[in-house]
Amino acid sequence: MQLTEKLIDRLLDVYIQSGSDLQIVKSQLEIILYDYDVRPKETAIVPYGKTRNEVLMKRFAVAKAVAGRSPRTIRFLR
């Protein structure tokens, strides 16, 4: 059973057992939800910096430049 289904089942049990007394439902929901971190879903796109491959390619090109390769070869490697 998924976590969402399990939570829904617990919430429904509280509602059924309370006899529709909203104060009891509210207090029981607070107890149940104490173990959960409820917040809006985040769907923002996160910008990433340079990837590991980009860093390694830059190091490779620098190593080849130090080894005496021509600027044209270095441009080709990038």
Contacts in CASP RR format, 6 or more apart in sequence:
PFRMAT RR
TARGET T0000
AUTHOR 0000-0000-0000
METHOD contacts of the structure
MODEL  1
MQLTEKLIDRLLDVYIQSGSDLQIVKSQLEIILYDYDVRPKETAIVPYGK
TRNEVLMKRFAVAKAVAGRSPRTIRFLR
1 9 0 8 1.000
7 32 0 8 1.000
7 36 0 8 1.000
10 32 0 8 1.000
11 29 0 8 1.000
11 32 0 8 1.000
14 24 0 8 1.000
14 25 0 8 1.000
14 28 0 8 1.000
14 29 0 8 1.000
14 32 0 8 1.000
15 25 0 8 1.000
18 24 0 8 1.000
18 25 0 8 1.000
18 28 0 8 1.000
57 77 0 8 1.000
57 78 0 8 1.000
60 77 0 8 1.000
61 74 0 8 1.000
61 77 0 8 1.000
61 78 0 8 1.000
64 73 0 8 1.000
64 74 0 8 1.000
64 77 0 8 1.000
65 71 0 8 1.000
65 74 0 8 1.000
END
